[in-house]
Amino acid sequence: MTAIGSQPQREATGWLGARWWILGYDFRAAYAPEVPLTGAGQSVALFEAGGYYASDIADYESLAALPNVPLQNVLMNGFDGTPDSYSDFEVSLDIETAISKAPGLSL
């Protein structure tokens, strides 16, 4: 086992963060071991009651060595997509988890 410092370390299935967080492909290994499907040719919809920063998603994809999955926002009832301090973390986490489990997603 690799000693974990302040930077994530590459492991056999994905990334282990500084506090033993699972990242990227670790989600696939944990929730869909040995499943060859990646979500290629499919879309996923997440209904969120808040916004997120697109740069957070891009940073996560880069950190976890995941492909860039295109995102399309459908804003409702005049909401402009601006995140707040209460929802940003949860919304980003939902998107990052979906990308980690199905890195082949597309629009």
PyMOL commands that set and color helices and strands:
alter all, ss='L'
color gray80, all
select helices_A, chain A and resi 25-31+54-63+88-101
alter helices_A, ss='H'
color red, helices_A
select strands_A, chain A and resi 9-10+15-16+22-23
alter strands_A, ss='S'
color yellow, strands_A
deselect
rebuild
show_as cartoon
